[in-house]
Amino acid sequence: MVEPDGGSESTCLRGMAIFSAVVTAALYLLGLLAIGLAVSEVGEGADSTPMRECQEAPHGPQGAHVLEHEVRFIPLDVMCRTTDGRLFASPVVPSWLNPALASSFAGTAIFTAGAFVQANRRASARNEDRGGSGPGKSPRPRSPQLPL
């Protein structure tokens, strides 16, 4: 049912906010899964510590020995630390994931704010139609009732 005072816009904004939130959650869980799978392999078998992804990283410092890894949750990343203290990102998290997460999170915030603004406008318009007092408006005086 389409309301004449903009109900369809409000419903659309709420739907987009929910969709964006679901996409954000799915992307974050995908990143956590990738990190979890990579970290779960550490310590299993010969030559597994430090992480294989840190040892074989194509963009890591040449000739440096990797000591340990550090998981970061915002942004999602696995950082590798070398013996001389340098940090570099391992290729565990795909390079597109964090920008996609930021975009979907921003979309969630924008659509949610838009839905709240639209709902506030609809409530104000409804209140004015009923003759109530809105923000910055004084209440209408009641006419005196005469006894019959």
Secondary structure, DSSP 4 states (H G I P E B T S, - for coil): ---TTTHHHHHHHHHHHHHHHHHHHHHHHHHHHHHHHHHHTTTSSTT-SS-HHHHT-TTSPTTPPEEEEEEEETTEEEEEEETTS-EEE-TTS-TTHHHHHHHHHHHHHHHHHHHHHHHHHHHHHHHHHTT---TT-PPPPPPPPPP-
